Amino acid sequence: MSARPSARSIAKLDAEKRMVKRREKEYEHQTRWGNQVQYYKSWEKANNKFEEWTSPRYYETNNQMIEELKKKRDRQENLEKRREKLRKLYAEEDRSYEIELMVRNRHKYARNCGGGDVPIGVLKEVNVGLKLAEEERRKHEAELALYHHWRNNNPILREHERARTTRDIKLSWLDQQVEKRLEKERAEEECRKMLEERGKRLEEEKAKEQQIEREIEMKNERLLQDLSKQIEDLKLKQKESEKLQQKENEEMKKLAELEEIEERHRALMKRKVERELALENLKQHKLKLKQKASDIQENLERERELVTKLQESEIAEKMEDDMKKREVKKAMSEFLKFARDQQDLEMQRQKYFSFVFDSEAKLIYQRQRELWLEEQKSREALLKDVLDTIKEQVDEKIQRNKEKQREVLEERQNALKLIEQYDEDIRRNKEEEQRKKMEWRKGLEEQIKEKAAREKEAKLLEEKRLDLELESARKEEERLRKEIMELQRKQGPIRHTRSRILF
């Protein structure tokens, strides 16, 4: 007979059941909560994007940026114009100053030249040379004055100069207008390209983020499906375990009933032995025959009640081996038939024993006792065979049930381990999603910083280019001033007032 399950194993199973139910509740609560959070997050993100793209502030920001670009460009153009005017004014003042300085220096040099102890021939030669130089200078001044008079008073030349100046002014104005137009178009094109690039980058980053979210969501869905499947399997294993436990309890009840029947049979045999011992002490053999016949009938009735109870308990019907089931049912039917026939026979014997003489009673008792012993051995053997067969089948069934319960318990433990692994995978997926989002944001910030650095570098290069152009213009102005001074030095002083020179 196998031992019943201990209170410790039952408490362990109850604790596992409570743990599984608690995990199911936690998982359902976490799933519902996660779905709610994901729903509100997605709609909050969509609403924020919609408000950002449809709000007036978005367009005001872009317009402000365009206005700032225009103001910056206008300031740059005004600065260039002012610098150009200042360069021209400086050049004119510088030329006037150089011309006046040259004239004064030449008169001073003429006044400072005095006589000394020089030979007369040399003085004559110097005098002739000075006269020639003076005549040459006067001739040159006369030609230059005549040229300026002709240039200033010639109507054809003046008309030509005026037409050329007007044409240059118109062309300069047109060039400025065209340049402004082109600059405006370039600025608008750059602004448009910048906005398109920004929108494209935002779309790419948004698509990338959505792709990452879809991949993680699909992975989480697969894990949740596997987790649901494992939970369903765990529920099935739990039901199967409960069913096996119920069967085991039923089999234990059957085993207890069999033990009770065996115990009653042993008590019956004990009482039978005690009655036989009591009969042995009697000296009246006829009374012993009647009493023995009565005891045999009682024993047959009790044995028949035991077998009938076995039939009513349907223990044989629940046996899995069909051959054993048929054998046990046949053996119980034969035993009942044999017990009924034996009861009838004992009733007839009891009647017969009433007419036996006292002198024959002893001999008949001895012969009948041997017959009763043989019949009792046959009945006990048949009853023992039935009980042993049923008990063997019940024990085998209990052992198979326990083995199956161990297998189901191992499967449940494996399912719990898989559930814990799935929980860990889902947690790792969430951490991976957060990590990728942080990397994406960090990359976006680095791109913004890199772009700002490139724009700053481009601005510095532009300022450097403007400085180089200003330096080049200054050098060119210096070169032109030197050439003008060289021409004026070679041609001699021009006797004009400062106002005439300037205008």
C-alpha positions as CSV (number, residue, x, y, z in Angstrom):
1,M,0.0,0.0,0.0
2,S,1.5,3.4,-1.2
3,A,1.7,6.4,1.2
4,R,-0.7,9.3,0.9
5,P,0.5,12.7,-0.2
6,S,2.0,14.7,2.7
7,A,0.7,18.0,3.9
8,R,3.9,19.6,2.7
9,S,3.4,18.6,-0.9
10,I,-0.2,19.7,-0.8
11,A,0.9,23.1,0.7
12,K,3.5,23.4,-2.1
13,L,0.9,22.7,-4.8
14,D,-1.4,25.3,-3.2
15,A,1.4,27.9,-3.1
16,E,2.2,27.2,-6.8
17,K,-1.4,27.6,-7.7
18,R,-1.6,30.9,-5.8
19,M,1.7,32.1,-7.5
20,V,0.4,31.2,-11.0
21,K,-2.9,33.0,-10.3
22,R,-1.0,36.1,-9.0
23,R,1.3,36.1,-12.0
24,E,-1.8,35.9,-14.3
25,K,-3.4,38.8,-12.6
26,E,-0.2,40.8,-12.7
27,Y,0.4,40.0,-16.3
28,E,-3.2,41.0,-17.2
29,H,-2.9,44.2,-15.2
30,Q,0.5,45.0,-16.8
31,T,-0.9,44.3,-20.3
32,R,-3.9,46.5,-19.8
33,W,-1.8,49.3,-18.3
34,G,0.8,49.0,-21.1
35,N,-1.9,49.2,-23.7
36,Q,-3.4,52.3,-22.0
37,V,0.0,54.0,-21.7
38,Q,0.9,53.2,-25.4
39,Y,-2.4,54.5,-26.6
40,Y,-2.1,57.9,-24.7
41,K,1.5,58.3,-25.7
42,S,0.8,57.7,-29.4
43,W,-2.1,60.1,-29.5
44,E,-0.2,62.7,-27.4
45,K,2.7,62.5,-29.9
46,A,0.3,62.8,-32.9
47,N,-1.5,65.8,-31.3
48,N,1.8,67.6,-30.5
49,K,3.0,67.1,-34.1
50,F,-0.3,68.3,-35.5
51,E,-0.4,71.4,-33.2
52,E,3.2,72.2,-34.1
53,W,2.6,72.0,-37.8
54,T,-0.7,73.8,-37.7
55,S,0.1,76.5,-35.1
56,P,0.8,80.1,-36.2
57,R,3.9,80.0,-34.2
58,Y,5.5,77.5,-36.6
59,Y,5.0,80.0,-39.6
60,E,5.9,83.0,-37.4
61,T,9.2,81.3,-36.5
62,N,10.0,80.6,-40.2
63,N,9.0,84.2,-41.2
64,Q,11.1,85.6,-38.4
65,M,14.0,83.5,-39.6
66,I,13.5,84.8,-43.2
67,E,13.2,88.4,-42.0
68,E,16.4,88.0,-40.0
69,L,18.2,86.6,-43.1
70,K,16.9,89.6,-45.1
71,K,17.9,92.1,-42.5
72,K,21.4,90.5,-42.3
73,R,21.8,90.7,-46.0
74,D,20.6,94.3,-46.1
75,R,23.0,95.3,-43.3
76,Q,25.8,93.6,-45.2
77,E,24.9,95.5,-48.4
78,N,24.6,98.8,-46.6
79,L,27.9,98.2,-45.0
80,E,29.5,97.5,-48.3
81,K,28.0,100.6,-49.8
82,R,29.2,102.8,-46.9
83,R,32.6,101.3,-47.1
84,E,32.7,102.0,-50.9
85,K,31.7,105.6,-50.4
86,L,34.3,106.1,-47.6
87,R,37.0,104.5,-49.8
88,K,36.1,106.9,-52.7
89,L,36.0,110.0,-50.4
90,Y,39.3,108.9,-48.8
91,A,40.9,108.4,-52.2
92,E,39.8,111.8,-53.5
93,E,41.0,113.6,-50.3
94,D,44.3,111.7,-50.5
95,R,44.8,112.7,-54.2
96,S,44.0,116.4,-53.5
97,Y,46.4,116.4,-50.5
98,E,49.2,114.8,-52.5
99,I,48.8,117.2,-55.4
100,E,48.8,120.3,-53.1
101,L,51.8,119.0,-51.3
102,M,53.8,118.4,-54.5
103,V,53.0,122.0,-55.6
104,R,54.2,123.5,-52.3
105,N,57.3,121.5,-52.2
106,R,58.3,122.5,-55.7
107,H,57.9,126.3,-55.0
108,K,59.8,125.9,-51.7
109,Y,62.6,124.2,-53.6
110,A,62.7,127.0,-56.1
111,R,62.9,129.6,-53.4
112,N,65.6,127.8,-51.4
113,C,68.0,127.5,-54.3
114,G,70.5,130.4,-53.9
115,G,73.9,131.5,-55.5
116,G,77.3,130.6,-54.3
117,D,80.9,130.5,-55.5
118,V,80.0,128.9,-58.8
119,P,81.8,129.7,-62.1
120,I,80.0,131.9,-64.5
121,G,80.1,129.3,-67.2
122,V,78.4,126.8,-65.0
123,L,75.8,129.4,-64.0
124,K,75.2,130.2,-67.6
125,E,74.7,126.6,-68.4
126,V,72.4,126.2,-65.4
127,N,70.5,129.3,-66.4
128,V,70.1,128.0,-70.0
129,G,69.0,124.7,-68.5
130,L,66.5,126.3,-66.2
131,K,65.2,128.5,-69.0
132,L,64.7,125.4,-71.2
133,A,63.1,123.5,-68.3
134,E,60.9,126.5,-67.6
135,E,59.9,126.8,-71.3
136,E,59.3,123.1,-71.4
137,R,57.2,123.3,-68.3
138,R,55.2,126.3,-69.6
139,K,54.8,124.5,-72.9
140,H,53.5,121.4,-71.1
141,E,51.2,123.5,-68.9
142,A,49.9,125.4,-71.9
143,E,49.2,122.1,-73.7
144,L,47.6,120.6,-70.7
145,A,45.5,123.7,-70.1
146,L,44.5,123.8,-73.8
147,Y,43.7,120.1,-73.6
148,H,41.5,120.6,-70.5
149,H,39.9,123.7,-72.1
150,W,39.1,121.7,-75.2
151,R,37.9,118.7,-73.2
152,N,35.6,120.8,-71.0
153,N,34.3,123.1,-73.7
154,N,33.9,120.6,-76.6
155,P,30.1,119.9,-76.9
156,I,30.6,116.6,-78.7
157,L,33.0,115.3,-76.1
158,R,30.8,116.6,-73.2
159,E,27.8,114.9,-74.8
160,H,29.7,111.8,-75.1
161,E,30.9,111.9,-71.5
162,R,27.4,112.7,-70.3
163,A,25.9,109.8,-72.3
164,R,28.6,107.5,-71.1
165,T,28.1,108.6,-67.5
166,T,24.3,108.2,-67.9
167,R,24.8,104.8,-69.4
168,D,27.2,103.7,-66.7
169,I,24.8,105.0,-64.0
170,K,21.9,103.1,-65.7
171,L,24.0,100.0,-66.1
172,S,25.2,100.2,-62.5
173,W,21.6,100.7,-61.2
174,L,20.4,97.8,-63.4
175,D,23.3,95.7,-62.2
176,Q,22.4,96.5,-58.6
177,Q,18.8,95.7,-59.2
178,V,19.7,92.4,-60.9
179,E,22.2,91.6,-58.2
180,K,19.6,92.4,-55.5
181,R,17.1,90.3,-57.3
182,L,19.5,87.4,-57.7
183,E,20.6,87.7,-54.1
184,K,17.0,87.7,-53.0
185,E,16.3,84.6,-55.1
186,R,19.4,82.9,-53.8
187,A,18.4,83.7,-50.2
188,E,14.9,82.4,-50.8
189,E,16.2,79.3,-52.5
190,E,18.6,78.7,-49.6
191,C,15.8,79.2,-47.2
192,R,13.5,76.9,-49.1
193,K,16.2,74.2,-49.4
194,M,16.9,74.6,-45.7
195,L,13.2,74.1,-44.9
196,E,12.9,71.2,-47.3
197,E,16.1,69.6,-45.8
198,R,14.7,70.1,-42.3
199,G,11.3,68.6,-43.3
200,K,13.0,65.7,-45.0
201,R,15.3,65.1,-42.1
202,L,12.3,65.2,-39.7
203,E,10.4,62.8,-41.9
204,E,13.4,60.4,-42.1
205,E,13.9,60.5,-38.4
206,K,10.2,60.1,-37.8
207,A,10.1,57.1,-40.2
208,K,13.2,55.6,-38.5
209,E,11.6,56.0,-35.1
210,Q,8.3,54.5,-36.3
211,Q,10.3,51.6,-37.9
212,I,12.1,51.0,-34.6
213,E,8.8,51.2,-32.7
214,R,7.1,48.7,-35.2
215,E,10.0,46.3,-34.8
216,I,9.9,46.4,-31.1
217,E,6.1,46.2,-31.1
218,M,6.1,43.2,-33.4
219,K,8.7,41.5,-31.2
220,N,6.7,42.3,-28.1
221,E,3.6,40.9,-29.8
222,R,5.4,37.7,-30.6
223,L,6.6,37.4,-27.0
224,L,3.1,38.1,-25.7
225,Q,1.6,35.5,-28.0
226,D,4.2,33.0,-26.8
227,L,3.6,34.1,-23.3
228,S,-0.2,33.6,-23.7
229,K,0.4,30.2,-25.2
230,Q,2.6,29.2,-22.3
231,I,0.0,30.5,-19.9
232,E,-2.7,28.5,-21.6
233,D,-0.5,25.4,-21.5
234,L,0.1,26.1,-17.9
235,K,-3.6,26.3,-17.2
236,L,-4.1,23.0,-19.1
237,K,-1.3,21.4,-17.1
238,Q,-2.9,22.8,-13.9
239,K,-6.3,21.3,-14.9
240,E,-4.6,18.1,-15.8
241,S,-2.8,18.1,-12.5
242,E,-6.0,18.7,-10.6
243,K,-7.7,16.0,-12.6
244,L,-4.9,13.5,-11.8
245,Q,-5.0,14.6,-8.2
246,Q,-8.7,13.9,-8.1
247,K,-8.2,10.5,-9.7
248,E,-5.5,9.7,-7.2
249,N,-7.9,10.6,-4.4
250,E,-10.5,8.3,-5.9
251,E,-8.0,5.5,-6.2
252,M,-6.9,6.1,-2.6
253,K,-10.5,5.9,-1.6
254,K,-10.8,2.6,-3.5
255,L,-7.7,1.4,-1.8
256,A,-9.1,2.4,1.6
257,E,-12.3,0.5,0.8
258,L,-10.3,-2.6,-0.1
259,E,-8.3,-2.3,3.0
260,E,-11.6,-1.9,5.0
261,I,-13.0,-5.0,3.3
262,E,-9.8,-7.0,4.0
263,E,-9.9,-5.8,7.6
264,R,-13.6,-6.9,7.9
265,H,-12.6,-10.3,6.4
266,R,-9.8,-10.7,8.8
267,A,-12.1,-9.9,11.7
268,L,-14.6,-12.3,10.4
269,M,-12.0,-15.0,10.2
270,K,-10.8,-14.2,13.7
271,R,-14.4,-14.5,15.0
272,K,-14.7,-17.8,13.1
273,V,-11.6,-19.2,14.7
274,E,-12.8,-18.1,18.1
275,R,-16.2,-19.8,17.5
276,E,-14.5,-23.0,16.3
277,L,-12.4,-23.0,19.5
278,A,-15.5,-22.6,21.5
279,L,-17.2,-25.5,19.7
280,E,-14.2,-27.7,20.2
281,N,-14.8,-27.5,24.0
282,L,-18.3,-28.9,23.5
283,K,-18.8,-32.6,24.0
284,Q,-22.2,-32.8,22.2
285,H,-21.3,-33.5,18.6
286,K,-24.8,-33.0,17.3
287,L,-25.0,-29.5,18.7
288,K,-21.6,-28.8,17.3
289,L,-22.8,-29.9,13.9
290,K,-25.8,-27.6,14.1
291,Q,-23.8,-24.7,15.4
292,K,-21.0,-25.2,12.8
293,A,-23.6,-25.3,10.0
294,S,-25.1,-22.0,11.4
295,D,-21.7,-20.4,11.6
296,I,-20.9,-21.5,8.0
297,Q,-24.1,-19.9,6.8
298,E,-23.3,-16.6,8.7
299,N,-19.8,-16.6,7.2
300,L,-21.1,-17.2,3.7
301,E,-23.6,-14.4,4.2
302,R,-20.9,-12.0,5.3
303,E,-18.5,-13.0,2.5
304,R,-21.4,-12.6,0.0
305,E,-22.0,-9.1,1.5
306,L,-18.3,-8.2,1.0
307,V,-18.3,-9.3,-2.6
308,T,-21.6,-7.6,-3.2
309,K,-20.2,-4.4,-1.8
310,L,-17.2,-4.8,-4.1
311,Q,-19.6,-5.0,-7.0
312,E,-21.6,-2.0,-5.9
313,S,-18.5,0.1,-5.5
314,E,-17.7,-0.5,-9.2
315,I,-14.1,-0.9,-8.5
316,A,-13.8,-3.6,-11.1
317,E,-15.6,-1.4,-13.7
318,K,-12.9,1.3,-13.4
319,M,-10.0,-1.1,-14.1
320,E,-8.1,-0.2,-17.2
321,D,-7.0,-3.8,-18.1
322,D,-10.0,-5.3,-19.9
323,M,-8.9,-8.8,-19.4
324,K,-8.3,-8.3,-15.7
325,K,-11.7,-6.6,-15.5
326,R,-13.5,-9.5,-17.1
327,E,-11.6,-12.0,-14.9
328,V,-12.5,-10.1,-11.7
329,K,-16.1,-9.7,-12.6
330,K,-16.4,-13.3,-13.6
331,A,-14.6,-14.4,-10.3
332,M,-17.0,-12.2,-8.2
333,S,-20.1,-13.6,-10.0
334,E,-18.8,-17.2,-9.5
335,F,-18.1,-16.5,-5.9
336,L,-21.6,-15.1,-5.3
337,K,-23.1,-18.1,-7.1
338,F,-20.9,-20.5,-5.1
339,A,-21.8,-18.7,-1.8
340,R,-25.6,-18.9,-2.6
341,D,-25.2,-22.6,-3.5
342,Q,-23.2,-23.2,-0.4
343,Q,-25.8,-21.5,1.8
344,D,-28.5,-23.6,0.3
345,L,-26.4,-26.7,0.9
346,E,-25.7,-25.7,4.5
347,M,-29.4,-25.2,5.2
348,Q,-30.1,-28.7,3.9
349,R,-27.2,-30.0,6.0
350,Q,-28.6,-28.2,9.1
351,K,-31.9,-29.9,8.5
352,Y,-30.2,-33.2,8.1
353,F,-28.2,-32.8,11.3
354,S,-31.4,-32.4,13.2
355,F,-32.2,-36.1,12.5
356,V,-28.8,-37.5,13.3
357,F,-28.3,-39.8,16.3
358,D,-25.9,-38.9,19.0
359,S,-23.9,-42.0,18.3
360,E,-23.4,-41.0,14.7
361,A,-22.8,-37.3,15.3
362,K,-19.1,-37.6,16.2
363,L,-18.2,-39.5,13.0
364,I,-20.3,-37.2,10.8
365,Y,-18.7,-34.1,12.5
366,Q,-15.2,-35.3,11.7
367,R,-16.0,-36.0,8.1
368,Q,-18.0,-32.7,7.7
369,R,-15.2,-30.7,9.4
370,E,-12.7,-31.8,6.7
371,L,-15.2,-30.9,4.0
372,W,-15.9,-27.6,5.6
373,L,-12.2,-26.8,5.7
374,E,-11.7,-27.6,2.0
375,E,-14.7,-25.5,1.1
376,Q,-13.4,-22.6,3.3
377,K,-10.0,-22.8,1.6
378,S,-11.6,-22.6,-1.8
379,R,-13.7,-19.6,-0.9
380,E,-10.7,-17.8,0.8
381,A,-8.5,-18.5,-2.2
382,L,-11.1,-17.2,-4.6
383,L,-11.8,-14.1,-2.5
384,K,-8.1,-13.5,-2.0
385,D,-7.5,-13.8,-5.7
386,V,-10.2,-11.2,-6.4
387,L,-9.0,-8.8,-3.7
388,D,-5.3,-9.1,-4.8
389,T,-6.2,-8.5,-8.4
390,I,-8.3,-5.4,-7.6
391,K,-5.6,-4.1,-5.2
392,E,-2.9,-4.7,-7.8
393,Q,-4.8,-2.8,-10.4
394,V,-5.5,0.0,-8.0
395,D,-1.8,0.2,-7.0
396,E,-0.7,0.2,-10.6
397,K,-3.1,2.9,-11.4
398,I,-2.0,5.0,-8.4
399,Q,1.7,4.6,-9.5
400,R,0.9,5.6,-13.1
401,N,-1.1,8.6,-11.8
402,K,1.8,9.7,-9.6
403,E,4.3,9.3,-12.4
404,K,2.0,11.4,-14.6
405,Q,1.7,14.0,-11.9
406,R,5.5,14.2,-11.7
407,E,5.7,14.7,-15.4
408,V,2.9,17.3,-15.3
409,L,4.7,19.1,-12.4
410,E,8.0,19.1,-14.4
411,E,6.1,20.5,-17.4
412,R,4.5,23.2,-15.2
413,Q,7.9,24.1,-13.8
414,N,9.3,24.4,-17.3
415,A,6.3,26.5,-18.3
416,L,6.9,28.8,-15.3
417,K,10.6,29.1,-16.3
418,L,9.5,30.0,-19.9
419,I,7.1,32.6,-18.5
420,E,9.8,34.1,-16.4
421,Q,12.1,34.1,-19.4
422,Y,9.4,35.8,-21.5
423,D,9.0,38.4,-18.8
424,E,12.7,39.0,-18.9
425,D,12.7,39.3,-22.7
426,I,9.9,41.8,-22.6
427,R,11.8,43.8,-20.0
428,R,15.0,43.7,-22.1
429,N,13.0,44.8,-25.2
430,K,11.7,47.8,-23.3
431,E,15.2,48.7,-22.1
432,E,16.4,48.3,-25.7
433,E,13.7,50.5,-27.0
434,Q,14.6,53.2,-24.4
435,R,18.3,52.8,-25.3
436,K,17.6,53.2,-29.0
437,K,15.4,56.2,-28.4
438,M,18.2,57.8,-26.3
439,E,20.7,57.0,-29.1
440,W,18.4,58.5,-31.7
441,R,17.9,61.7,-29.7
442,K,21.7,61.9,-29.0
443,G,22.4,61.5,-32.7
444,L,19.9,64.1,-33.6
445,E,21.4,66.6,-31.1
446,E,24.8,65.9,-32.5
447,Q,23.6,66.5,-36.0
448,I,22.1,69.8,-34.9
449,K,25.3,70.8,-33.1
450,E,27.3,69.8,-36.2
451,K,25.1,71.8,-38.5
452,A,25.4,74.8,-36.2
453,A,29.1,74.4,-36.2
454,R,29.2,74.2,-40.0
455,E,27.0,77.3,-40.2
456,K,29.3,79.2,-37.8
457,E,32.3,78.1,-39.8
458,A,30.7,79.2,-43.0
459,K,29.9,82.6,-41.5
460,L,33.5,83.0,-40.3
461,L,34.7,82.0,-43.8
462,E,32.4,84.6,-45.4
463,E,33.6,87.3,-43.0
464,K,37.2,86.3,-43.8
465,R,36.4,86.5,-47.5
466,L,34.9,90.0,-47.1
467,D,38.0,91.1,-45.1
468,L,40.2,89.7,-47.9
469,E,38.1,91.5,-50.5
470,L,38.4,94.8,-48.5
471,E,42.1,94.3,-48.2
472,S,42.4,93.6,-51.9
473,A,40.3,96.8,-52.7
474,R,42.5,98.8,-50.3
475,K,45.7,97.5,-52.0
476,E,44.2,98.2,-55.4
477,E,43.3,101.8,-54.3
478,E,46.8,102.3,-53.0
479,R,48.3,101.1,-56.3
480,L,46.0,103.5,-58.3
481,R,47.0,106.3,-56.0
482,K,50.7,105.6,-56.5
483,E,50.2,105.5,-60.3
484,I,48.3,108.8,-60.3
485,M,51.1,110.4,-58.2
486,E,53.7,109.0,-60.5
487,L,51.8,110.4,-63.6
488,Q,51.4,113.8,-61.9
489,R,55.1,113.9,-61.0
490,K,56.1,113.2,-64.5
491,Q,53.6,115.7,-66.0
492,G,54.3,118.5,-63.6
493,P,52.1,120.5,-61.2
494,I,48.6,121.5,-62.3
495,R,47.5,125.0,-61.2
496,H,44.0,124.5,-60.3
497,T,42.1,125.2,-57.2
498,R,41.2,122.4,-54.9
499,S,37.5,122.7,-55.7
500,R,38.2,122.4,-59.4
501,I,40.4,119.4,-58.9
502,L,37.7,117.7,-56.9
503,F,34.9,118.5,-59.3
